[in-house]
Amino acid sequence: MKKLLLLLIIIPFLGYGQTNTAVVAATNMNIMYHNNIKNPISIAVEGIDNSDIRVLCSGGNITTVNKDKGEYSVIVTANHPSKVKVSVQSKNNMGEYDVISTHEFRIRYAAGNVIRAKIGDGEYSKNEIKTNEFWSEIPGFDFPVRFYISSFEVVTIGTQKVTTKVSGNKVNSQAKKEIEKLEAGQTVVFQKFLVRQDGMKNNFEILKDKYVYIIKESPDKVIE
């Protein structure tokens, strides 16, 4: 009954099951995501030290995050898999590894990242546009994996077209200077958002999302 209860309330870093039975939990029940997403899992085996545990994965690459705490991550690598298998092994007295248990996880494909903005497309003052900021999210994706904007471009279109590269998710000082040069009716475009997954520097995507803004007439300017 205790084991059944654990499965019903499964959460990261759960408690222990029966003696020498491995408990393997993905943060989102028994589901892992494809799309080169790092899936966090936790593993615990009652009566066995984590240093004596070895974890193997079929259909994905597994990485140790914190062995003492039983924290690992899996990136699904198989083409169009329906399941990924995680095998938990323990070291015996002979120094060899015995399989304790194998756990299967269903695979889902996450939708692509979408760029969100503090203010959407439209007509705004230069000050409003300069304070804009952006973030990335996957709609309907509730897995505890963080994506962030590493860089983007600000294109100011006035008497000249100037492109400024920005690091992070907020407008930098150089881009603000270029925006300040614009006049009412001229255009600012935010584009080429480079999105990375937290903890995976080499995993990035340049999105095609764009935000377009028109400089609004200054309220204190005399209109003739």
Secondary structure, DSSP 8 states (H G I E B T S, - for coil): -HHHHHHHT--TT----STT-EEEEETTBTEEE-TT--EEEEEEETTS-GGGEEEEEESEEEEEEEGGGTEEEEEE-SSS-SEEEEEEEEE-TTS-EEEEEEEEEEEE-----EEEESS-SEEE-HHHHHT-BEEEE-TT--SS--EEEEEEEEEEESSSEEEEEEESSB--HHHHHHHHT--TT-EEEEEEEEEEETTEEEEEEEE---EEEEE---TTS---
